[in-house]
Amino acid sequence: MHSTDDLRFKSHQFLLELDAATTGMMMLVSTHEMTGERWELARQRHCAAYEAWNSFINGSAQVLPRYPAVPG
């Protein structure tokens, strides 16, 4: 597999976890459970998922292809 494909695949894995964590938090918001143990666990999961994805992207930035900015 090409290294760019590897990066996309790994990034996608991190984004799936981030999406699942966000969905979990939004489910708690919809049921007005924004305090307590369940909220804290969901918040921690979301923070960890974001940090993992962000670290991966920033650590991989030097090997990601550079594309010109899209006007607009």
mmCIF file of the N, C-alpha and C atoms, coordinates in Angstrom:
data_MODEL
# 
_entry.id   MODEL 
# 
loop_
_atom_site.group_PDB 
_atom_site.id 
_atom_site.type_symbol 
_atom_site.label_atom_id 
_atom_site.label_alt_id 
_atom_site.label_comp_id 
_atom_site.label_asym_id 
_atom_site.label_entity_id 
_atom_site.label_seq_id 
_atom_site.pdbx_PDB_ins_code 
_atom_site.Cartn_x 
_atom_site.Cartn_y 
_atom_site.Cartn_z 
_atom_site.occupancy 
_atom_site.B_iso_or_equiv 
_atom_site.pdbx_formal_charge 
_atom_site.auth_seq_id 
_atom_site.auth_comp_id 
_atom_site.auth_asym_id 
_atom_site.auth_atom_id 
_atom_site.pdbx_PDB_model_num 
ATOM 1   N N  . MET A 1 1  ? 0.853   -1.177 0.000  1.00 0.00 ? 1  MET A N  1 
ATOM 2   C CA . MET A 1 1  ? 0.000   0.000  0.000  1.00 0.00 ? 1  MET A CA 1 
ATOM 3   C C  . MET A 1 1  ? 0.898   1.238  0.000  1.00 0.00 ? 1  MET A C  1 
ATOM 4   N N  . HIS A 1 2  ? 0.546   2.209  -0.751 1.00 0.00 ? 2  HIS A N  1 
ATOM 5   C CA . HIS A 1 2  ? 1.283   3.464  -0.837 1.00 0.00 ? 2  HIS A CA 1 
ATOM 6   C C  . HIS A 1 2  ? 1.209   4.203  0.499  1.00 0.00 ? 2  HIS A C  1 
ATOM 7   N N  . SER A 1 3  ? 2.243   4.934  0.871  1.00 0.00 ? 3  SER A N  1 
ATOM 8   C CA . SER A 1 3  ? 2.279   5.604  2.174  1.00 0.00 ? 3  SER A CA 1 
ATOM 9   C C  . SER A 1 3  ? 1.139   6.608  2.343  1.00 0.00 ? 3  SER A C  1 
ATOM 10  N N  . THR A 1 4  ? 0.734   7.284  1.278  1.00 0.00 ? 4  THR A N  1 
ATOM 11  C CA . THR A 1 4  ? -0.395  8.205  1.366  1.00 0.00 ? 4  THR A CA 1 
ATOM 12  C C  . THR A 1 4  ? -1.671  7.438  1.688  1.00 0.00 ? 4  THR A C  1 
ATOM 13  N N  . ASP A 1 5  ? -1.826  6.268  1.082  1.00 0.00 ? 5  ASP A N  1 
ATOM 14  C CA . ASP A 1 5  ? -2.988  5.431  1.386  1.00 0.00 ? 5  ASP A CA 1 
ATOM 15  C C  . ASP A 1 5  ? -2.961  4.971  2.838  1.00 0.00 ? 5  ASP A C  1 
ATOM 16  N N  . ASP A 1 6  ? -1.773  4.625  3.345  1.00 0.00 ? 6  ASP A N  1 
ATOM 17  C CA . ASP A 1 6  ? -1.639  4.235  4.748  1.00 0.00 ? 6  ASP A CA 1 
ATOM 18  C C  . ASP A 1 6  ? -2.077  5.377  5.662  1.00 0.00 ? 6  ASP A C  1 
ATOM 19  N N  . LEU A 1 7  ? -1.621  6.584  5.349  1.00 0.00 ? 7  LEU A N  1 
ATOM 20  C CA . LEU A 1 7  ? -1.985  7.738  6.167  1.00 0.00 ? 7  LEU A CA 1 
ATOM 21  C C  . LEU A 1 7  ? -3.487  7.987  6.143  1.00 0.00 ? 7  LEU A C  1 
ATOM 22  N N  . ARG A 1 8  ? -4.077  7.869  4.981  1.00 0.00 ? 8  ARG A N  1 
ATOM 23  C CA . ARG A 1 8  ? -5.524  8.066  4.878  1.00 0.00 ? 8  ARG A CA 1 
ATOM 24  C C  . ARG A 1 8  ? -6.276  7.014  5.678  1.00 0.00 ? 8  ARG A C  1 
ATOM 25  N N  . PHE A 1 9  ? -5.839  5.765  5.591  1.00 0.00 ? 9  PHE A N  1 
ATOM 26  C CA . PHE A 1 9  ? -6.494  4.678  6.315  1.00 0.00 ? 9  PHE A CA 1 
ATOM 27  C C  . PHE A 1 9  ? -6.389  4.894  7.821  1.00 0.00 ? 9  PHE A C  1 
ATOM 28  N N  . LYS A 1 10 ? -5.191  5.220  8.301  1.00 0.00 ? 10 LYS A N  1 
ATOM 29  C CA . LYS A 1 10 ? -5.003  5.438  9.735  1.00 0.00 ? 10 LYS A CA 1 
ATOM 30  C C  . LYS A 1 10 ? -5.781  6.662  10.208 1.00 0.00 ? 10 LYS A C  1 
ATOM 31  N N  . SER A 1 11 ? -5.759  7.726  9.421  1.00 0.00 ? 11 SER A N  1 
ATOM 32  C CA . SER A 1 11 ? -6.527  8.913  9.775  1.00 0.00 ? 11 SER A CA 1 
ATOM 33  C C  . SER A 1 11 ? -8.013  8.583  9.858  1.00 0.00 ? 11 SER A C  1 
ATOM 34  N N  . HIS A 1 12 ? -8.480  7.783  8.922  1.00 0.00 ? 12 HIS A N  1 
ATOM 35  C CA . HIS A 1 12 ? -9.888  7.385  8.921  1.00 0.00 ? 12 HIS A CA 1 
ATOM 36  C C  . HIS A 1 12 ? -10.232 6.603  10.186 1.00 0.00 ? 12 HIS A C  1 
ATOM 37  N N  . GLN A 1 13 ? -9.327  5.740  10.637 1.00 0.00 ? 13 GLN A N  1 
ATOM 38  C CA . GLN A 1 13 ? -9.569  4.992  11.878 1.00 0.00 ? 13 GLN A CA 1 
ATOM 39  C C  . GLN A 1 13 ? -9.710  5.946  13.062 1.00 0.00 ? 13 GLN A C  1 
ATOM 40  N N  . PHE A 1 14 ? -8.818  6.939  13.148 1.00 0.00 ? 14 PHE A N  1 
ATOM 41  C CA . PHE A 1 14 ? -8.917  7.920  14.224 1.00 0.00 ? 14 PHE A CA 1 
ATOM 42  C C  . PHE A 1 14 ? -10.217 8.709  14.123 1.00 0.00 ? 14 PHE A C  1 
ATOM 43  N N  . LEU A 1 15 ? -10.611 9.070  12.908 1.00 0.00 ? 15 LEU A N  1 
ATOM 44  C CA . LEU A 1 15 ? -11.839 9.840  12.719 1.00 0.00 ? 15 LEU A CA 1 
ATOM 45  C C  . LEU A 1 15 ? -13.085 9.033  13.059 1.00 0.00 ? 15 LEU A C  1 
ATOM 46  N N  . LEU A 1 16 ? -13.055 7.730  12.821 1.00 0.00 ? 16 LEU A N  1 
ATOM 47  C CA . LEU A 1 16 ? -14.190 6.888  13.217 1.00 0.00 ? 16 LEU A CA 1 
ATOM 48  C C  . LEU A 1 16 ? -14.393 6.918  14.726 1.00 0.00 ? 16 LEU A C  1 
ATOM 49  N N  . GLU A 1 17 ? -13.297 6.831  15.481 1.00 0.00 ? 17 GLU A N  1 
ATOM 50  C CA . GLU A 1 17 ? -13.400 6.899  16.942 1.00 0.00 ? 17 GLU A CA 1 
ATOM 51  C C  . GLU A 1 17 ? -13.864 8.281  17.381 1.00 0.00 ? 17 GLU A C  1 
ATOM 52  N N  . LEU A 1 18 ? -13.347 9.320  16.757 1.00 0.00 ? 18 LEU A N  1 
ATOM 53  C CA . LEU A 1 18 ? -13.777 10.673 17.098 1.00 0.00 ? 18 LEU A CA 1 
ATOM 54  C C  . LEU A 1 18 ? -15.262 10.859 16.813 1.00 0.00 ? 18 LEU A C  1 
ATOM 55  N N  . ASP A 1 19 ? -15.725 10.338 15.696 1.00 0.00 ? 19 ASP A N  1 
ATOM 56  C CA . ASP A 1 19 ? -17.147 10.426 15.350 1.00 0.00 ? 19 ASP A CA 1 
ATOM 57  C C  . ASP A 1 19 ? -18.001 9.662  16.363 1.00 0.00 ? 19 ASP A C  1 
ATOM 58  N N  . ALA A 1 20 ? -17.559 8.474  16.755 1.00 0.00 ? 20 ALA A N  1 
ATOM 59  C CA . ALA A 1 20 ? -18.302 7.684  17.743 1.00 0.00 ? 20 ALA A CA 1 
ATOM 60  C C  . ALA A 1 20 ? -18.347 8.405  19.087 1.00 0.00 ? 20 ALA A C  1 
ATOM 61  N N  . ALA A 1 21 ? -17.237 9.013  19.479 1.00 0.00 ? 21 ALA A N  1 
ATOM 62  C CA . ALA A 1 21 ? -17.194 9.751  20.743 1.00 0.00 ? 21 ALA A CA 1 
ATOM 63  C C  . ALA A 1 21 ? -18.120 10.969 20.695 1.00 0.00 ? 21 ALA A C  1 
ATOM 64  N N  . THR A 1 22 ? -18.116 11.674 19.574 1.00 0.00 ? 22 THR A N  1 
ATOM 65  C CA . THR A 1 22 ? -18.995 12.837 19.410 1.00 0.00 ? 22 THR A CA 1 
ATOM 66  C C  . THR A 1 22 ? -20.455 12.407 19.455 1.00 0.00 ? 22 THR A C  1 
ATOM 67  N N  . THR A 1 23 ? -20.774 11.323 18.775 1.00 0.00 ? 23 THR A N  1 
ATOM 68  C CA . THR A 1 23 ? -22.143 10.816 18.773 1.00 0.00 ? 23 THR A CA 1 
ATOM 69  C C  . THR A 1 23 ? -22.584 10.445 20.181 1.00 0.00 ? 23 THR A C  1 
ATOM 70  N N  . GLY A 1 24 ? -21.691 9.816  20.934 1.00 0.00 ? 24 GLY A N  1 
ATOM 71  C CA . GLY A 1 24 ? -22.014 9.462  22.316 1.00 0.00 ? 24 GLY A CA 1 
ATOM 72  C C  . GLY A 1 24 ? -22.320 10.690 23.157 1.00 0.00 ? 24 GLY A C  1 
ATOM 73  N N  . MET A 1 25 ? -21.534 11.735 22.987 1.00 0.00 ? 25 MET A N  1 
ATOM 74  C CA . MET A 1 25 ? -21.800 12.972 23.728 1.00 0.00 ? 25 MET A CA 1 
ATOM 75  C C  . MET A 1 25 ? -23.126 13.597 23.297 1.00 0.00 ? 25 MET A C  1 
ATOM 76  N N  . MET A 1 26 ? -23.388 13.611 22.015 1.00 0.00 ? 26 MET A N  1 
ATOM 77  C CA . MET A 1 26 ? -24.627 14.222 21.527 1.00 0.00 ? 26 MET A CA 1 
ATOM 78  C C  . MET A 1 26 ? -25.858 13.449 22.014 1.00 0.00 ? 26 MET A C  1 
ATOM 79  N N  . MET A 1 27 ? -25.709 12.137 22.159 1.00 0.00 ? 27 MET A N  1 
ATOM 80  C CA . MET A 1 27 ? -26.822 11.351 22.705 1.00 0.00 ? 27 MET A CA 1 
ATOM 81  C C  . MET A 1 27 ? -27.099 11.772 24.149 1.00 0.00 ? 27 MET A C  1 
ATOM 82  N N  . LEU A 1 28 ? -26.043 12.022 24.917 1.00 0.00 ? 28 LEU A N  1 
ATOM 83  C CA . LEU A 1 28 ? -26.227 12.485 26.288 1.00 0.00 ? 28 LEU A CA 1 
ATOM 84  C C  . LEU A 1 28 ? -26.822 13.885 26.317 1.00 0.00 ? 28 LEU A C  1 
ATOM 85  N N  . VAL A 1 29 ? -26.407 14.752 25.405 1.00 0.00 ? 29 VAL A N  1 
ATOM 86  C CA . VAL A 1 29 ? -26.989 16.099 25.329 1.00 0.00 ? 29 VAL A CA 1 
ATOM 87  C C  . VAL A 1 29 ? -28.483 16.011 25.052 1.00 0.00 ? 29 VAL A C  1 
ATOM 88  N N  . SER A 1 30 ? -28.856 15.129 24.136 1.00 0.00 ? 30 SER A N  1 
ATOM 89  C CA . SER A 1 30 ? -30.275 15.026 23.770 1.00 0.00 ? 30 SER A CA 1 
ATOM 90  C C  . SER A 1 30 ? -31.142 14.519 24.920 1.00 0.00 ? 30 SER A C  1 
ATOM 91  N N  . THR A 1 31 ? -30.515 13.818 25.877 1.00 0.00 ? 31 THR A N  1 
ATOM 92  C CA . THR A 1 31 ? -31.272 13.348 27.046 1.00 0.00 ? 31 THR A CA 1 
ATOM 93  C C  . THR A 1 31 ? -30.991 14.205 28.280 1.00 0.00 ? 31 THR A C  1 
ATOM 94  N N  . HIS A 1 32 ? -30.362 15.360 28.066 1.00 0.00 ? 32 HIS A N  1 
ATOM 95  C CA . HIS A 1 32 ? -30.073 16.338 29.126 1.00 0.00 ? 32 HIS A CA 1 
ATOM 96  C C  . HIS A 1 32 ? -29.194 15.754 30.233 1.00 0.00 ? 32 HIS A C  1 
ATOM 97  N N  . GLU A 1 33 ? -28.262 14.885 29.851 1.00 0.00 ? 33 GLU A N  1 
ATOM 98  C CA . GLU A 1 33 ? -27.331 14.287 30.813 1.00 0.00 ? 33 GLU A CA 1 
ATOM 99  C C  . GLU A 1 33 ? -25.945 14.909 30.631 1.00 0.00 ? 33 GLU A C  1 
ATOM 100 N N  . MET A 1 34 ? -25.816 16.179 30.957 1.00 0.00 ? 34 MET A N  1 
ATOM 101 C CA . MET A 1 34 ? -24.551 16.883 30.735 1.00 0.00 ? 34 MET A CA 1 
ATOM 102 C C  . MET A 1 34 ? -23.772 17.084 32.024 1.00 0.00 ? 34 MET A C  1 
ATOM 103 N N  . THR A 1 35 ? -24.066 16.275 33.012 1.00 0.00 ? 35 THR A N  1 
ATOM 104 C CA . THR A 1 35 ? -23.305 16.233 34.252 1.00 0.00 ? 35 THR A CA 1 
ATOM 105 C C  . THR A 1 35 ? -23.256 14.785 34.705 1.00 0.00 ? 35 THR A C  1 
ATOM 106 N N  . GLY A 1 36 ? -22.407 14.517 35.641 1.00 0.00 ? 36 GLY A N  1 
ATOM 107 C CA . GLY A 1 36 ? -22.359 13.179 36.214 1.00 0.00 ? 36 GLY A CA 1 
ATOM 108 C C  . GLY A 1 36 ? -21.299 12.292 35.578 1.00 0.00 ? 36 GLY A C  1 
ATOM 109 N N  . GLU A 1 37 ? -21.275 11.057 36.042 1.00 0.00 ? 37 GLU A N  1 
ATOM 110 C CA . GLU A 1 37 ? -20.241 10.105 35.632 1.00 0.00 ? 37 GLU A CA 1 
ATOM 111 C C  . GLU A 1 37 ? -20.299 9.756  34.147 1.00 0.00 ? 37 GLU A C  1 
ATOM 112 N N  . ARG A 1 38 ? -21.497 9.522  33.626 1.00 0.00 ? 38 ARG A N  1 
ATOM 113 C CA . ARG A 1 38 ? -21.606 9.186  32.195 1.00 0.00 ? 38 ARG A CA 1 
ATOM 114 C C  . ARG A 1 38 ? -21.097 10.321 31.324 1.00 0.00 ? 38 ARG A C  1 
ATOM 115 N N  . TRP A 1 39 ? -21.436 11.556 31.687 1.00 0.00 ? 39 TRP A N  1 
ATOM 116 C CA . TRP A 1 39 ? -20.966 12.709 30.925 1.00 0.00 ? 39 TRP A CA 1 
ATOM 117 C C  . TRP A 1 39 ? -19.446 12.807 30.993 1.00 0.00 ? 39 TRP A C  1 
ATOM 118 N N  . GLU A 1 40 ? -18.893 12.642 32.179 1.00 0.00 ? 40 GLU A N  1 
ATOM 119 C CA . GLU A 1 40 ? -17.449 12.748 32.342 1.00 0.00 ? 40 GLU A CA 1 
ATOM 120 C C  . GLU A 1 40 ? -16.725 11.671 31.527 1.00 0.00 ? 40 GLU A C  1 
ATOM 121 N N  . LEU A 1 41 ? -17.230 10.463 31.521 1.00 0.00 ? 41 LEU A N  1 
ATOM 122 C CA . LEU A 1 41 ? -16.619 9.398  30.721 1.00 0.00 ? 41 LEU A CA 1 
ATOM 123 C C  . LEU A 1 41 ? -16.715 9.717  29.227 1.00 0.00 ? 41 LEU A C  1 
ATOM 124 N N  . ALA A 1 42 ? -17.864 10.237 28.809 1.00 0.00 ? 42 ALA A N  1 
ATOM 125 C CA . ALA A 1 42 ? -18.036 10.596 27.394 1.00 0.00 ? 42 ALA A CA 1 
ATOM 126 C C  . ALA A 1 42 ? -17.107 11.749 27.020 1.00 0.00 ? 42 ALA A C  1 
ATOM 127 N N  . ARG A 1 43 ? -16.958 12.720 27.912 1.00 0.00 ? 43 ARG A N  1 
ATOM 128 C CA . ARG A 1 43 ? -16.074 13.853 27.665 1.00 0.00 ? 43 ARG A CA 1 
ATOM 129 C C  . ARG A 1 43 ? -14.626 13.395 27.562 1.00 0.00 ? 43 ARG A C  1 
ATOM 130 N N  . GLN A 1 44 ? -14.223 12.505 28.453 1.00 0.00 ? 44 GLN A N  1 
ATOM 131 C CA . GLN A 1 44 ? -12.859 11.981 28.414 1.00 0.00 ? 44 GLN A CA 1 
ATOM 132 C C  . GLN A 1 44 ? -12.602 11.201 27.128 1.00 0.00 ? 44 GLN A C  1 
ATOM 133 N N  . ARG A 1 45 ? -13.583 10.404 26.721 1.00 0.00 ? 45 ARG A N  1 
ATOM 134 C CA . ARG A 1 45 ? -13.430 9.644  25.470 1.00 0.00 ? 45 ARG A CA 1 
ATOM 135 C C  . ARG A 1 45 ? -13.269 10.593 24.295 1.00 0.00 ? 45 ARG A C  1 
ATOM 136 N N  . HIS A 1 46 ? -14.098 11.635 24.249 1.00 0.00 ? 46 HIS A N  1 
ATOM 137 C CA . HIS A 1 46 ? -14.038 12.595 23.152 1.00 0.00 ? 46 HIS A CA 1 
ATOM 138 C C  . HIS A 1 46 ? -12.691 13.310 23.133 1.00 0.00 ? 46 HIS A C  1 
ATOM 139 N N  . CYS A 1 47 ? -12.253 13.768 24.287 1.00 0.00 ? 47 CYS A N  1 
ATOM 140 C CA . CYS A 1 47 ? -10.959 14.459 24.359 1.00 0.00 ? 47 CYS A CA 1 
ATOM 141 C C  . CYS A 1 47 ? -9.825  13.550 23.906 1.00 0.00 ? 47 CYS A C  1 
ATOM 142 N N  . ALA A 1 48 ? -9.838  12.303 24.366 1.00 0.00 ? 48 ALA A N  1 
ATOM 143 C CA . ALA A 1 48 ? -8.787  11.354 23.985 1.00 0.00 ? 48 ALA A CA 1 
ATOM 144 C C  . ALA A 1 48 ? -8.818  11.070 22.490 1.00 0.00 ? 48 ALA A C  1 
ATOM 145 N N  . ALA A 1 49 ? -10.014 10.938 21.927 1.00 0.00 ? 49 ALA A N  1 
ATOM 146 C CA . ALA A 1 49 ? -10.136 10.663 20.492 1.00 0.00 ? 49 ALA A CA 1 
ATOM 147 C C  . ALA A 1 49 ? -9.633  11.843 19.671 1.00 0.00 ? 49 ALA A C  1 
ATOM 148 N N  . TYR A 1 50 ? -9.980  13.055 20.094 1.00 0.00 ? 50 TYR A N  1 
ATOM 149 C CA . TYR A 1 50 ? -9.510  14.237 19.376 1.00 0.00 ? 50 TYR A CA 1 
ATOM 150 C C  . TYR A 1 50 ? -7.993  14.364 19.474 1.00 0.00 ? 50 TYR A C  1 
ATOM 151 N N  . GLU A 1 51 ? -7.459  14.187 20.668 1.00 0.00 ? 51 GLU A N  1 
ATOM 152 C CA . GLU A 1 51 ? -6.014  14.310 20.856 1.00 0.00 ? 51 GLU A CA 1 
ATOM 153 C C  . GLU A 1 51 ? -5.256  13.272 20.038 1.00 0.00 ? 51 GLU A C  1 
ATOM 154 N N  . ALA A 1 52 ? -5.771  12.045 19.994 1.00 0.00 ? 52 ALA A N  1 
ATOM 155 C CA . ALA A 1 52 ? -5.114  10.987 19.210 1.00 0.00 ? 52 ALA A CA 1 
ATOM 156 C C  . ALA A 1 52 ? -5.101  11.352 17.726 1.00 0.00 ? 52 ALA A C  1 
ATOM 157 N N  . TRP A 1 53 ? -6.234  11.809 17.208 1.00 0.00 ? 53 TRP A N  1 
ATOM 158 C CA . TRP A 1 53 ? -6.309  12.185 15.791 1.00 0.00 ? 53 TRP A CA 1 
ATOM 159 C C  . TRP A 1 53 ? -5.411  13.389 15.513 1.00 0.00 ? 53 TRP A C  1 
ATOM 160 N N  . ASN A 1 54 ? -5.470  14.387 16.378 1.00 0.00 ? 54 ASN A N  1 
ATOM 161 C CA . ASN A 1 54 ? -4.676  15.595 16.189 1.00 0.00 ? 54 ASN A CA 1 
ATOM 162 C C  . ASN A 1 54 ? -3.175  15.277 16.227 1.00 0.00 ? 54 ASN A C  1 
ATOM 163 N N  . SER A 1 55 ? -2.765  14.455 17.158 1.00 0.00 ? 55 SER A N  1 
ATOM 164 C CA . SER A 1 55 ? -1.353  14.067 17.241 1.00 0.00 ? 55 SER A CA 1 
ATOM 165 C C  . SER A 1 55 ? -0.919  13.318 15.996 1.00 0.00 ? 55 SER A C  1 
ATOM 166 N N  . PHE A 1 56 ? -1.772  12.429 15.518 1.00 0.00 ? 56 PHE A N  1 
ATOM 167 C CA . PHE A 1 56 ? -1.451  11.680 14.310 1.00 0.00 ? 56 PHE A CA 1 
ATOM 168 C C  . PHE A 1 56 ? -1.298  12.620 13.121 1.00 0.00 ? 56 PHE A C  1 
ATOM 169 N N  . ILE A 1 57 ? -2.262  13.517 12.950 1.00 0.00 ? 57 ILE A N  1 
ATOM 170 C CA . ILE A 1 57 ? -2.223  14.436 11.808 1.00 0.00 ? 57 ILE A CA 1 
ATOM 171 C C  . ILE A 1 57 ? -1.016  15.356 11.890 1.00 0.00 ? 57 ILE A C  1 
ATOM 172 N N  . ASN A 1 58 ? -0.770  15.935 13.040 1.00 0.00 ? 58 ASN A N  1 
ATOM 173 C CA . ASN A 1 58 ? 0.362   16.847 13.183 1.00 0.00 ? 58 ASN A CA 1 
ATOM 174 C C  . ASN A 1 58 ? 1.690   16.119 13.083 1.00 0.00 ? 58 ASN A C  1 
ATOM 175 N N  . GLY A 1 59 ? 1.749   14.886 13.549 1.00 0.00 ? 59 GLY A N  1 
ATOM 176 C CA . GLY A 1 59 ? 2.964   14.099 13.433 1.00 0.00 ? 59 GLY A CA 1 
ATOM 177 C C  . GLY A 1 59 ? 3.209   13.617 12.019 1.00 0.00 ? 59 GLY A C  1 
ATOM 178 N N  . SER A 1 60 ? 2.141   13.530 11.233 1.00 0.00 ? 60 SER A N  1 
ATOM 179 C CA . SER A 1 60 ? 2.248   13.043 9.860  1.00 0.00 ? 60 SER A CA 1 
ATOM 180 C C  . SER A 1 60 ? 2.263   14.173 8.840  1.00 0.00 ? 60 SER A C  1 
ATOM 181 N N  . ALA A 1 61 ? 2.162   15.396 9.305  1.00 0.00 ? 61 ALA A N  1 
ATOM 182 C CA . ALA A 1 61 ? 2.010   16.541 8.390  1.00 0.00 ? 61 ALA A CA 1 
ATOM 183 C C  . ALA A 1 61 ? 3.172   16.656 7.418  1.00 0.00 ? 61 ALA A C  1 
ATOM 184 N N  . GLN A 1 62 ? 4.386   16.295 7.855  1.00 0.00 ? 62 GLN A N  1 
ATOM 185 C CA . GLN A 1 62 ? 5.531   16.452 6.968  1.00 0.00 ? 62 GLN A CA 1 
ATOM 186 C C  . GLN A 1 62 ? 5.496   15.470 5.796  1.00 0.00 ? 62 GLN A C  1 
ATOM 187 N N  . VAL A 1 63 ? 4.710   14.398 5.878  1.00 0.00 ? 63 VAL A N  1 
ATOM 188 C CA . VAL A 1 63 ? 4.657   13.448 4.769  1.00 0.00 ? 63 VAL A CA 1 
ATOM 189 C C  . VAL A 1 63 ? 3.355   13.523 3.991  1.00 0.00 ? 63 VAL A C  1 
ATOM 190 N N  . LEU A 1 64 ? 2.412   14.340 4.442  1.00 0.00 ? 64 LEU A N  1 
ATOM 191 C CA . LEU A 1 64 ? 1.176   14.506 3.691  1.00 0.00 ? 64 LEU A CA 1 
ATOM 192 C C  . LEU A 1 64 ? 1.441   15.368 2.463  1.00 0.00 ? 64 LEU A C  1 
ATOM 193 N N  . PRO A 1 65 ? 0.799   15.058 1.349  1.00 0.00 ? 65 PRO A N  1 
ATOM 194 C CA . PRO A 1 65 ? 0.992   15.880 0.160  1.00 0.00 ? 65 PRO A CA 1 
ATOM 195 C C  . PRO A 1 65 ? 0.460   17.286 0.386  1.00 0.00 ? 65 PRO A C  1 
ATOM 196 N N  . ARG A 1 66 ? 1.112   18.238 -0.191 1.00 0.00 ? 66 ARG A N  1 
ATOM 197 C CA . ARG A 1 66 ? 0.692   19.637 -0.093 1.00 0.00 ? 66 ARG A CA 1 
ATOM 198 C C  . ARG A 1 66 ? -0.123  19.979 -1.336 1.00 0.00 ? 66 ARG A C  1 
ATOM 199 N N  . TYR A 1 67 ? -1.321  20.468 -1.098 1.00 0.00 ? 67 TYR A N  1 
ATOM 200 C CA . TYR A 1 67 ? -2.180  20.862 -2.203 1.00 0.00 ? 67 TYR A CA 1 
ATOM 201 C C  . TYR A 1 67 ? -2.333  22.381 -2.184 1.00 0.00 ? 67 TYR A C  1 
ATOM 202 N N  . PRO A 1 68 ? -2.464  23.001 -3.347 1.00 0.00 ? 68 PRO A N  1 
ATOM 203 C CA . PRO A 1 68 ? -2.674  24.451 -3.365 1.00 0.00 ? 68 PRO A CA 1 
ATOM 204 C C  . PRO A 1 68 ? -3.993  24.800 -2.716 1.00 0.00 ? 68 PRO A C  1 
ATOM 205 N N  . ALA A 1 69 ? -4.056  25.973 -2.125 1.00 0.00 ? 69 ALA A N  1 
ATOM 206 C CA . ALA A 1 69 ? -5.296  26.446 -1.485 1.00 0.00 ? 69 ALA A CA 1 
ATOM 207 C C  . ALA A 1 69 ? -6.385  26.595 -2.531 1.00 0.00 ? 69 ALA A C  1 
ATOM 208 N N  . VAL A 1 70 ? -7.585  26.244 -2.116 1.00 0.00 ? 70 VAL A N  1 
ATOM 209 C CA . VAL A 1 70 ? -8.740  26.381 -3.007 1.00 0.00 ? 70 VAL A CA 1 
ATOM 210 C C  . VAL A 1 70 ? -9.232  27.811 -2.900 1.00 0.00 ? 70 VAL A C  1 
ATOM 211 N N  . PRO A 1 71 ? -9.326  28.541 -4.020 1.00 0.00 ? 71 PRO A N  1 
ATOM 212 C CA . PRO A 1 71 ? -9.814  29.918 -3.940 1.00 0.00 ? 71 PRO A CA 1 
ATOM 213 C C  . PRO A 1 71 ? -11.264 29.958 -3.507 1.00 0.00 ? 71 PRO A C  1 
ATOM 214 N N  . GLY A 1 72 ? -11.597 30.996 -2.774 1.00 0.00 ? 72 GLY A N  1 
ATOM 215 C CA . GLY A 1 72 ? -12.991 31.162 -2.440 1.00 0.00 ? 72 GLY A CA 1 
ATOM 216 C C  . GLY A 1 72 ? -13.196 31.408 -1.053 1.00 0.00 ? 72 GLY A C  1 
# 
